[in-house]
Amino acid sequence: MSNTDEIKFRGRVLSGRGEAKGFMEIDWVRKQCGSAAGFDPHPGTLNLKVDEQTFGVVRRLAMSRGKRIIPPLEAANFCEARLLPLRVNGLNAAIIYPMVNEYYSDIIEIIAPVLFKDTPGVHDGTILEASLKTPQKMSRPAAVIFDLDGTLIDSVDLYYSILCEGCLRLDVNPPTQEIFLDFMGKGLGFWEGWAAIKGAVPPEGNGEELKKDIMAVFEDIWQHRYDHEVTLFPGVEEMLLNFHKQGIRIGVVTSSFYINKMDVFRKAGLDPEELFATVITRNDTLQKKPHPEPIYRCMEQLAVSAPECFCVGDSPCDIVAGNDAGLFTVGVLSGTGTVQSLAKEGAGAILDSVAGLGEIME
């Protein structure tokens, strides 16, 4: 595989399960793929087995810079896909990458205007040459608005651990991690999430007194653990410093009450007051994400308009808020969201981690 603007690689033809043929015959799929690829695709796909390094490059390019194939409202049960034009054995074709959580790790699916296996000499086991032109990067924005937890700060697993410890202290069965990630991804606060856990509130006590006792338990755990265990994600320090030097204004929008979370940046040798032009917390707006009000407030303080600003977050609610405010949204897979949940809410790009954000910008 080459490392130039044109990525060349080889792959071995494999038979698929035949499921792609029905998908490619759907009218909206065929029309969108044809428009994005520049040809009328033949029903079905060609499966090409590649090495894991090549697949990793294709996956990252598809999720972050591929052309979006978006299901219409009446086909909401279908997942989004991303498309990368390429040439295979000199023929125009395209990689189609479904935005699902579980996918191959070494097989790419290719659409073309012809059935490849009707081509002389092409059959299972045939080695084909492919050439993929690296997609164009996004224009560098004037500003970037970041979520905090699960995006810049590696704290989501810690929150779940704290929640489980608190449940055990209160003699309550902890929620599954899936339930926890779901209510965090919707932008629910702690107490809302706690109330959503079936059987979470012990029968003893009543009303505000009970709430006060429960909150005291979690506050105690928080004070003992948070400052000692929370860290920035790898690459965050370098990325923020680079953006700051380039004159990109940086804002933070968090649904948390805790402004002292900025201490994690100080411990890493960063000055949050210098790096961040503004920090919007849950106390600063009437609405919280997924409502766009906190994004609007942040843009106002950054003095930028929506077309010149990115919104970056790990949760579906971050993507909803950013899209509703008119920003280009970037989802990161380091917190509560998944490939499928972030794509479903319309993330323009999806990255494994926020440290890769600079790679999709010119």
C-alpha positions as CSV (number, residue, x, y, z in Angstrom):
1,M,0.0,0.0,0.0
2,S,1.4,3.4,-0.9
3,N,1.3,6.5,1.3
4,T,0.8,9.2,-1.3
5,D,-2.4,11.0,-2.2
6,E,-3.3,8.0,-4.3
7,I,-3.5,4.8,-2.2
8,K,-2.7,1.7,-4.2
9,F,-3.4,-1.8,-2.8
10,R,-4.1,-5.3,-3.8
11,G,-7.0,-7.6,-2.7
12,R,-8.2,-11.1,-3.3
13,V,-11.7,-11.7,-4.6
14,L,-14.1,-13.6,-2.2
15,S,-17.7,-14.7,-2.5
16,G,-20.1,-12.8,-0.3
17,R,-23.4,-13.8,1.3
18,G,-25.5,-12.3,-1.5
19,E,-27.1,-9.8,0.8
20,A,-25.7,-6.7,-1.0
21,K,-27.6,-7.5,-4.2
22,G,-31.0,-6.7,-2.6
23,F,-29.6,-3.6,-0.9
24,M,-28.2,-2.2,-4.1
25,E,-31.5,-2.8,-5.9
26,I,-33.3,-0.4,-3.6
27,D,-34.2,2.8,-5.5
28,W,-32.8,5.4,-3.1
29,V,-29.6,3.4,-2.5
30,R,-28.9,3.0,-6.3
31,K,-29.7,6.7,-7.0
32,Q,-27.5,8.0,-4.2
33,C,-24.6,5.7,-4.9
34,G,-24.9,6.5,-8.6
35,S,-24.8,10.2,-7.9
36,A,-21.8,9.9,-5.5
37,A,-19.8,7.5,-7.6
38,G,-20.6,8.9,-11.1
39,F,-22.0,5.7,-12.6
40,D,-25.1,3.5,-12.4
41,P,-24.1,0.7,-10.0
42,H,-24.7,-2.9,-11.0
43,P,-26.7,-4.8,-8.3
44,G,-24.5,-6.5,-5.8
45,T,-20.9,-5.9,-4.5
46,L,-17.5,-7.3,-5.1
47,N,-15.8,-8.5,-1.9
48,L,-12.1,-7.9,-1.8
49,K,-10.0,-9.3,1.1
50,V,-7.2,-6.9,2.0
51,D,-4.5,-6.8,4.7
52,E,-5.6,-5.2,8.1
53,Q,-3.4,-2.1,7.6
54,T,-5.1,-1.3,4.3
55,F,-8.6,-2.0,5.8
56,G,-7.8,0.4,8.7
57,V,-6.9,3.2,6.2
58,V,-10.0,2.6,4.2
59,R,-12.2,2.5,7.3
60,R,-10.8,5.8,8.7
61,L,-11.2,7.5,5.3
62,A,-14.7,6.2,4.8
63,M,-15.9,7.2,8.2
64,S,-14.3,10.6,8.3
65,R,-14.2,11.8,4.6
66,G,-16.4,9.4,2.6
67,K,-19.5,10.6,0.7
68,R,-22.6,10.0,2.7
69,I,-25.4,7.7,1.5
70,I,-28.3,8.7,3.8
71,P,-31.5,6.7,4.2
72,P,-34.7,8.7,3.6
73,L,-37.1,9.1,6.5
74,E,-39.3,6.3,5.3
75,A,-36.2,3.9,5.4
76,A,-35.1,4.9,8.9
77,N,-34.5,1.2,9.7
78,F,-31.5,1.2,7.3
79,C,-28.1,2.4,8.3
80,E,-26.1,5.1,6.6
81,A,-23.2,4.2,4.4
82,R,-20.1,6.0,3.2
83,L,-18.7,5.9,-0.3
84,L,-15.1,6.2,-1.6
85,P,-14.5,6.3,-5.4
86,L,-11.6,4.2,-6.7
87,R,-10.4,2.3,-9.7
88,V,-10.1,-1.5,-9.8
89,N,-8.1,-3.1,-12.6
90,G,-8.5,0.2,-14.5
91,L,-12.3,0.3,-14.1
92,N,-14.2,3.1,-12.2
93,A,-15.7,1.7,-9.0
94,A,-16.4,2.7,-5.4
95,I,-16.0,1.3,-1.9
96,I,-19.3,1.2,0.0
97,Y,-18.8,1.2,3.8
98,P,-21.9,0.6,6.0
99,M,-21.9,2.6,9.2
100,V,-22.6,-0.3,11.6
101,N,-21.0,-1.2,14.8
102,E,-19.9,-4.7,13.8
103,Y,-18.2,-5.0,10.4
104,Y,-15.4,-6.9,8.7
105,S,-11.8,-6.2,9.7
106,D,-10.2,-7.2,6.4
107,I,-12.9,-7.2,3.6
108,I,-14.0,-4.2,1.6
109,E,-17.2,-4.1,-0.5
110,I,-17.0,-2.6,-3.9
111,I,-19.7,-1.4,-6.3
112,A,-19.2,-0.9,-10.0
113,P,-21.1,-0.3,-13.2
114,V,-20.5,-4.0,-14.2
115,L,-20.5,-7.3,-12.5
116,F,-16.8,-8.0,-11.9
117,K,-17.2,-11.7,-12.0
118,D,-18.4,-11.5,-15.6
119,T,-15.0,-10.0,-16.5
120,P,-12.7,-12.7,-18.0
121,G,-10.1,-13.9,-15.5
122,V,-12.0,-12.6,-12.4
123,H,-13.2,-15.3,-10.0
124,D,-12.8,-16.3,-6.3
125,G,-9.1,-16.1,-5.5
126,T,-8.2,-13.6,-8.2
127,I,-5.8,-10.8,-7.0
128,L,-7.0,-7.4,-8.2
129,E,-5.2,-4.0,-8.2
130,A,-7.0,-1.0,-6.8
131,S,-6.2,2.7,-6.6
132,L,-8.0,5.0,-4.2
133,K,-7.6,8.7,-4.4
134,T,-7.4,10.3,-1.0
135,P,-10.6,12.3,-0.4
136,Q,-10.4,16.1,-0.1
137,K,-10.0,17.4,3.4
138,M,-12.3,19.9,5.1
139,S,-11.5,23.6,5.1
140,R,-9.9,24.6,8.4
141,P,-12.6,26.2,10.6
142,A,-12.3,29.5,12.4
143,A,-13.4,27.8,15.6
144,V,-14.1,24.4,17.2
145,I,-16.6,23.6,20.0
146,F,-15.7,20.6,22.0
147,D,-17.7,18.5,24.4
148,L,-15.7,17.6,27.5
149,D,-16.3,14.1,29.0
150,G,-15.6,11.3,26.6
151,T,-14.3,13.7,24.0
152,L,-11.3,15.6,25.5
153,I,-11.3,13.9,29.0
154,D,-11.2,10.2,29.5
155,S,-13.9,10.0,32.1
156,V,-16.8,7.9,30.9
157,D,-15.5,4.6,32.2
158,L,-14.7,6.3,35.5
159,Y,-18.3,7.7,35.7
160,Y,-19.6,4.2,35.3
161,S,-17.3,2.8,37.9
162,I,-18.4,5.6,40.3
163,L,-22.0,4.9,39.6
164,C,-21.5,1.2,40.3
165,E,-19.7,1.9,43.5
166,G,-22.5,4.3,44.7
167,C,-25.1,1.7,43.8
168,L,-23.3,-0.9,45.9
169,R,-23.1,1.5,48.9
170,L,-26.8,2.1,48.6
171,D,-27.6,-1.6,48.2
172,V,-28.9,-1.1,44.7
173,N,-28.2,-3.3,41.7
174,P,-25.9,-1.2,39.3
175,P,-27.2,-0.7,35.8
176,T,-25.6,-2.4,32.9
177,Q,-23.0,-0.4,31.0
178,E,-25.3,-0.4,28.0
179,I,-28.0,1.3,30.0
180,F,-25.5,3.8,31.4
181,L,-24.1,4.7,28.0
182,D,-27.6,5.1,26.6
183,F,-28.7,7.7,29.2
184,M,-25.4,9.5,29.0
185,G,-25.6,9.6,25.2
186,K,-29.0,11.2,25.4
187,G,-27.6,14.0,27.5
188,L,-29.4,13.1,30.7
189,G,-27.9,14.4,33.9
190,F,-26.9,12.2,36.8
191,W,-30.2,12.4,38.7
192,E,-32.2,11.9,35.5
193,G,-30.1,8.8,34.8
194,W,-30.4,7.6,38.3
195,A,-34.1,7.8,38.1
196,A,-34.1,5.9,34.8
197,I,-32.4,2.9,36.5
198,K,-35.1,0.3,37.3
199,G,-35.4,-0.1,41.0
200,A,-32.6,2.3,41.7
201,V,-34.3,4.3,44.5
202,P,-34.4,2.4,47.8
203,P,-37.9,2.3,49.4
204,E,-36.7,3.9,52.6
205,G,-36.8,7.7,52.9
206,N,-38.8,10.2,51.0
207,G,-38.5,13.0,48.5
208,E,-35.8,15.6,49.0
209,E,-34.2,13.9,52.0
210,L,-33.7,10.7,50.0
211,K,-32.3,12.7,47.1
212,K,-29.9,14.5,49.4
213,D,-28.7,11.3,50.9
214,I,-28.1,9.7,47.6
215,M,-26.3,12.7,46.2
216,A,-24.1,12.8,49.3
217,V,-22.9,9.3,48.6
218,F,-21.9,10.0,45.1
219,E,-20.3,13.3,46.0
220,D,-18.1,11.5,48.5
221,I,-17.0,9.0,45.9
222,W,-16.5,11.7,43.3
223,Q,-14.2,13.7,45.7
224,H,-12.1,10.7,46.5
225,R,-11.7,9.4,43.0
226,Y,-12.2,11.9,40.2
227,D,-9.1,14.1,40.6
228,H,-6.9,11.0,41.0
229,E,-8.2,9.0,38.1
230,V,-9.3,11.3,35.3
231,T,-6.9,12.1,32.5
232,L,-6.9,13.7,29.1
233,F,-7.1,11.4,26.1
234,P,-3.7,10.8,24.3
235,G,-3.0,13.5,21.8
236,V,-5.4,16.1,23.2
237,E,-2.6,18.3,24.6
238,E,-0.8,18.5,21.3
239,M,-4.0,19.0,19.3
240,L,-5.2,21.9,21.4
241,L,-1.8,23.6,21.4
242,N,-1.6,23.3,17.6
243,F,-5.1,24.7,17.1
244,H,-4.3,27.6,19.5
245,K,-1.1,28.4,17.6
246,Q,-3.0,28.3,14.3
247,G,-5.5,30.9,15.6
248,I,-8.4,28.5,15.7
249,R,-10.7,29.7,18.5
250,I,-11.6,26.9,20.9
251,G,-14.8,26.6,23.0
252,V,-16.2,23.9,25.3
253,V,-19.8,23.0,25.9
254,T,-20.4,20.5,28.7
255,S,-23.6,19.3,30.3
256,S,-21.8,19.1,33.6
257,F,-22.0,21.5,36.5
258,Y,-18.3,21.1,37.4
259,I,-16.2,23.9,36.2
260,N,-13.3,22.5,38.3
261,K,-12.9,19.8,35.6
262,M,-10.6,22.3,34.0
263,D,-8.0,21.2,36.6
264,V,-7.2,18.1,34.5
265,F,-5.8,20.5,31.8
266,R,-3.7,22.3,34.4
267,K,-2.3,19.0,35.6
268,A,-1.2,18.3,32.0
269,G,0.6,21.6,31.9
270,L,-2.0,23.5,29.9
271,D,-3.7,26.8,30.8
272,P,-7.4,26.3,30.1
273,E,-8.1,30.1,30.4
274,E,-5.6,30.7,27.6
275,L,-6.6,27.8,25.4
276,F,-10.4,28.0,25.7
277,A,-12.0,31.3,24.6
278,T,-15.2,30.2,26.5
279,V,-16.5,27.3,28.6
280,I,-20.3,26.8,28.7
281,T,-21.5,24.6,31.5
282,R,-24.9,23.3,32.5
283,N,-25.4,26.4,34.7
284,D,-25.0,28.8,31.8
285,T,-28.1,28.1,29.8
286,L,-31.8,27.2,30.3
287,Q,-31.6,24.2,28.0
288,K,-28.9,21.6,27.7
289,K,-27.8,19.3,24.9
290,P,-29.3,17.9,22.7
291,H,-31.0,21.4,22.6
292,P,-28.8,23.7,20.5
293,E,-29.0,26.6,23.0
294,P,-25.6,25.9,24.6
295,I,-24.0,25.7,21.1
296,Y,-25.5,29.0,20.2
297,R,-24.3,30.6,23.4
298,C,-20.8,29.3,22.7
299,M,-20.8,30.5,19.1
300,E,-21.9,33.9,20.4
301,Q,-19.0,34.1,22.8
302,L,-16.5,32.8,20.2
303,A,-17.9,35.5,17.7
304,V,-18.3,33.0,14.9
305,S,-21.1,31.9,12.6
306,A,-22.2,28.3,12.1
307,P,-20.5,27.7,8.7
308,E,-17.1,28.5,10.1
309,C,-17.3,26.3,13.2
310,F,-17.1,22.6,14.0
311,C,-18.9,20.8,16.8
312,V,-17.0,17.8,18.2
313,G,-18.4,15.3,20.7
314,D,-18.7,11.6,21.7
315,S,-22.5,11.4,22.3
316,P,-25.5,11.4,20.0
317,C,-26.8,14.4,21.9
318,D,-23.6,16.4,20.9
319,I,-24.3,15.6,17.2
320,V,-28.0,16.6,17.5
321,A,-27.2,19.9,19.2
322,G,-24.4,20.7,16.7
323,N,-26.5,19.8,13.6
324,D,-29.5,21.8,14.9
325,A,-27.3,24.8,15.3
326,G,-26.1,24.4,11.7
327,L,-22.5,23.3,12.4
328,F,-20.4,20.6,10.8
329,T,-20.4,17.8,13.4
330,V,-17.7,15.3,14.2
331,G,-18.4,12.3,16.3
332,V,-15.6,10.5,18.3
333,L,-15.7,6.9,19.4
334,S,-14.1,7.5,22.8
335,G,-17.2,7.9,24.9
336,T,-20.9,7.0,24.8
337,G,-21.5,6.9,21.1
338,T,-21.0,4.2,18.5
339,V,-20.4,4.3,14.8
340,Q,-24.1,3.5,14.2
341,S,-25.6,5.9,16.8
342,L,-23.4,8.8,15.8
343,A,-24.1,8.2,12.1
344,K,-27.8,7.9,12.7
345,E,-27.8,11.4,14.2
346,G,-26.0,12.8,11.2
347,A,-22.3,13.2,12.2
348,G,-20.5,14.6,9.2
349,A,-17.3,12.7,10.2
350,I,-16.6,10.0,12.7
351,L,-13.1,9.5,14.2
352,D,-11.7,6.9,16.6
353,S,-10.4,9.7,18.8
354,V,-10.4,13.5,18.9
355,A,-6.6,13.5,18.3
356,G,-7.3,12.7,14.7
357,L,-9.3,15.9,14.1
358,G,-6.4,17.8,12.6
359,E,-6.0,15.0,9.9
360,I,-9.4,15.8,8.3
361,M,-8.6,19.5,8.0
362,E,-6.6,21.3,5.3
